[in-house]
Amino acid sequence: MSSSNKDWYSITNTYLDCRLNSIFFRVKEKFGGLSNMSNDFPICVNGYSIANNEALYQACRFPDYPEIQREIIIQHSGIAAKMKSKKYRKEFTRVDWDDVRVDIMRFCLQLKLQQYEKPFGLLLMSTTQTDIVERSSKDAFWGAVWDDNAGAYVGQNILGKLLMELRDWFFNCDMSLNERGLFSYNYIELLNVNNFLLLGNNIIL
């Protein structure tokens, strides 16, 4: 599953703080499993267990520096992984990061669904057709931030939109049960991104 429509990257949305119209999430709140910071769904990549999606995403900033990636993916919390990443960003972040980061985030979320088909899929489905919004204190790109003038949360909410995109695909796909009682499908395509590496090796499925 992939998306070729890049227009929504630049769209800023306004979300009323009304649970009837939107699902707002943060890691320690209801629907916290939607957060990249959640340790509810550790990810396995190339044989390595990574505690959360945030650590995998941050490690993908530094494909040419496996020692930095290792320092990030061994962290036990998303916040710790993000903090480790920050001190290296200015000098070592891949030069095309702004161009590929949304596609990499989409890949991380797809991988989360593939490895936790039933629990994460059902969590997505429990949001029904409402907007999914990451409530943030300052990040209006991945989430939305409260704006006193608007009386609402305002932001591009890219993470929320990617989750809605994944939810819509999941809802419409052919979800036949296999003998394990899990949803069976294969939908992840490796990214067409140069130098997509983890610890010196190509990321494989």
C-alpha positions in Angstrom: 0.0 0.0 0.0 1.4 3.4 -0.9 0.1 6.9 -1.5 1.1 9.0 -4.5 -0.9 12.1 -3.5 1.5 14.5 -1.8 -0.8 17.5 -1.7 -2.1 16.8 1.8 1.4 17.3 3.2 1.1 21.0 3.2 -2.6 21.3 4.3 -3.1 22.6 7.8 -6.3 21.4 9.5 -8.4 22.6 12.4 -9.8 20.0 14.8 -12.4 20.8 17.5 -11.7 19.2 20.8 -14.9 17.2 20.5 -14.7 13.4 20.9 -17.8 13.0 18.7 -15.8 14.3 15.7 -12.2 13.3 16.4 -10.1 10.8 18.2 -7.2 12.6 20.0 -4.3 10.5 21.2 -1.2 10.7 23.3 0.8 7.8 24.5 -0.5 7.6 28.1 -4.1 8.2 27.2 -6.9 6.2 25.6 -5.8 5.1 22.1 -2.2 5.5 23.2 -1.3 2.4 21.2 -1.7 4.6 18.1 1.3 6.7 19.2 4.8 6.0 17.9 6.0 6.3 21.5 3.9 3.3 22.6 5.8 0.2 23.7 2.7 -1.9 23.2 3.9 -3.0 19.7 7.6 -3.6 19.6 8.9 -4.0 16.0 11.2 -6.6 14.6 13.4 -5.5 11.7 16.2 -7.5 10.2 16.1 -9.7 13.2 16.5 -6.9 15.7 13.8 -6.1 18.3 13.0 -2.4 18.6 10.8 -1.2 21.5 8.6 1.2 19.5 8.0 2.8 16.1 9.7 6.0 17.2 13.0 4.4 17.6 12.8 2.8 14.2 11.8 6.0 12.6 14.5 8.0 14.2 17.2 5.4 13.3 16.2 5.7 9.6 17.6 9.3 9.7 21.1 8.0 9.9 21.5 5.1 7.4 25.3 5.8 6.9 26.0 5.6 10.7 25.1 2.2 12.1 26.7 3.1 15.4 24.2 6.0 15.8 21.4 3.8 14.8 22.4 1.2 17.3 22.5 3.8 20.1 18.9 4.8 19.1 17.3 1.4 18.7 18.5 0.0 22.1 16.6 2.7 23.9 13.6 1.4 25.9 11.3 4.4 25.3 10.3 6.5 22.4 11.2 9.7 24.2 14.7 8.3 24.9 15.2 7.3 21.3 14.1 10.7 20.1 16.4 12.5 22.5 19.4 10.3 21.4 18.6 11.2 17.8 18.5 15.0 18.5 22.2 15.4 19.2 23.2 13.9 15.8 20.6 15.5 13.6 22.4 18.6 12.5 25.5 16.9 11.3 24.5 13.3 10.4 20.8 13.3 9.1 20.5 12.0 5.6 20.4 14.9 3.1 17.0 14.0 1.6 15.3 13.5 5.0 12.6 16.1 4.5 11.7 14.5 1.2 11.5 10.9 2.5 10.4 11.2 6.1 6.7 10.9 5.5 7.2 7.8 3.3 9.4 6.3 6.0 6.8 7.0 8.6 4.2 5.3 6.5 6.4 2.3 6.1 6.9 2.1 9.9 3.2 2.2 10.5 2.5 -0.5 7.8 5.1 -2.7 9.5 3.4 -2.2 12.8 0.1 -3.3 11.3 1.7 -6.3 9.5 3.4 -7.6 12.7 0.3 -6.9 14.9 -2.5 -7.5 12.5 -5.2 -8.3 14.9 -4.6 -6.0 18.0 -3.3 -3.0 16.1 -5.8 -3.4 13.3 -8.7 -3.6 15.7 -7.4 -0.6 17.6 -7.5 1.3 14.3 -11.0 0.1 13.5 -12.2 1.1 16.9 -11.7 4.8 15.9 -14.5 4.2 13.4 -14.5 7.0 10.7 -13.6 9.9 12.9 -10.5 12.0 12.4 -7.5 10.7 14.2 -5.4 13.5 15.7 -2.1 13.4 17.6 -2.5 16.0 20.3 0.8 17.7 20.7 2.2 20.6 22.8 4.4 22.0 20.0 4.6 19.8 16.9 2.1 21.0 14.3 3.6 18.9 11.5 3.1 15.4 12.8 0.2 16.4 15.1 -1.9 19.4 16.0 -1.4 22.0 18.7 -4.0 24.0 20.7 -4.6 27.4 19.3 -6.4 29.9 21.6 -7.4 32.1 18.7 -9.0 29.3 16.8 -10.4 27.6 19.9 -9.3 24.3 18.4 -6.3 22.1 17.7 -4.5 23.3 14.5 -1.8 21.5 12.5 -0.9 19.4 9.5 -1.4 16.2 11.7 0.6 14.1 9.3 0.8 11.1 11.7 -3.0 11.2 12.2 -3.5 11.3 8.5 -1.2 8.4 7.9 -3.1 6.4 10.5 -6.4 7.3 8.8 -5.0 6.3 5.5 -3.9 2.9 7.0 -7.3 2.5 8.7 -9.2 3.1 5.4 -7.1 0.6 3.6 -7.5 -1.9 6.3 -11.3 -1.4 6.3 -11.6 -1.9 2.6 -9.1 -4.8 2.1 -10.1 -8.5 1.8 -9.6 -9.6 5.4 -10.0 -13.4 5.2 -9.1 -15.3 8.3 -6.3 -17.9 8.1 -6.0 -21.0 10.2 -4.4 -19.0 13.0 -7.4 -16.8 13.3 -5.5 -13.7 12.1 -6.2 -11.4 9.2 -4.1 -12.6 6.3 -2.8 -10.1 3.7 0.4 -8.8 2.3 0.5 -5.1 1.5 3.9 -3.6 2.4 6.2 -2.6 -0.4 9.8 -1.8 0.4 10.4 1.9 -0.1 11.9 3.2 -3.3 14.4 5.1 -1.2 18.1 5.0 -1.7 20.3 3.8 1.2 17.4 2.4 3.2 19.6 0.7 5.8 19.6 -0.6 9.3 22.9 -1.3 11.0 24.7 -1.6 7.7 22.2 -3.9 5.9 19.3 -3.2 3.6 16.0 -3.2 5.4 14.1 -6.4 4.4 10.7 -7.8 5.2 
